[in-house]
């Protein structure tokens, strides 16, 4: 895979660099990248739990997965069509791993931690309504995006993004993405040396999964005095590195990552989960350093004023 990436950019419209590659630069003669294994847990928005998948060694087990907010049908079909039509009027620039992008944000050098407005003229006009809608979401009160990145994924380009953390120096607590045109899966993984405590899953008479806090208490009461029950219902510790969690993103859904899901878990989009064209609209807020009371508050205020003018074109 690294050898294929060395010629990155050779294919038409390819923007790959370093170890990254796509179907355009790999070419038919190159060996395909190793297939990523299936995620072994699936996030349930209703319970906030990551539940072990039936085909995995963790079937029948679950653990709390905090830091995810997911809401379906955030925009209508008509709003989706209008947004994508407006995006397609502007140029999509080649990006890494088979994607194309449109950036609305300040000029940043992350390695040197330098930041300036550059040619930034604000977020696009069609995002004003979306940003206003976010205020009604429970975890997005006071969310003021200073950057918007539109990403175009296509299966014929092998579009994907490897597991990664978004920058912590510039971008703040909440990462927000609007998923348009097709469903996909956000795959979460963890490099920590920690262990995760799993709990056995039990469903009540309505078929609802009980939260882990009640699982051990209920099972202990119901099985007190039964020989061997403590082994059957005891929590299970597994290395974090063995766990991957799939967050299913329906078409037109909005997802926000914060807390542990932002800072402990890497997120990725794999090729196998891009079946049709997908457009992702990602919004980022400023870190504490650039907000009220921060060391670079003045620059942050300047950038927010530009961003929230909603008069921007891609930079």
WOBELLIN-V488770 format. One record per backbone hydrogen bond with DSSP energy under -1.0 kcal/mol. CO is the residue of the C=O (numbers start at 1). NH is the residue of the N-H. Records with the same first field share a line. If there is no record, write none. Layout:
CO=NH, NH
This chain:
1=5
2=6
5=8
7=10
11=14
17=20
22=26
23=27
27=30
40=53
41=246
42=51
44=48
48=65
49=44
50=63
51=42
53=56
56=59
58=61
60=201
61=52
62=199
63=50
67=258
69=256
71=254
76=80
77=81
78=82
79=83
80=84
81=85
82=86
83=87
84=88
87=90
93=101
95=15
96=99
97=160
99=95
100=152
101=93
102=150
103=315
104=148
107=116
109=114
114=109
116=107
117=120
123=312
124=127
125=128
127=131
128=132
129=133
130=134
133=136
134=137
137=140
140=143
147=284
148=104
149=282
150=102
151=280
152=100
153=278
154=157, 159
155=158
157=23
161=269
164=267
170=287
175=257
176=283
177=255
178=281
179=252
180=279
184=249
186=247
187=268
188=245
189=266
194=240
196=238
198=236
199=62
202=210
204=207
208=204
211=214, 215
212=216
214=218
215=219
216=220
217=221
218=222
219=223
223=226
226=229
228=232
229=233
236=198
238=196
239=242
240=243
244=41
245=188
246=43
247=186
249=184
250=253
252=74
253=179
254=71
255=177
256=69
257=175
258=261
259=263
260=264, 265
266=189
267=164
268=187
269=161
270=273
271=274
278=153
279=180
280=151
281=178
282=149
283=176
284=146, 147
285=172
287=290
288=291
289=296
291=294
294=297
296=300
297=301
298=302
299=303
300=304
301=305
302=306
303=307
304=308
306=309
307=123, 310
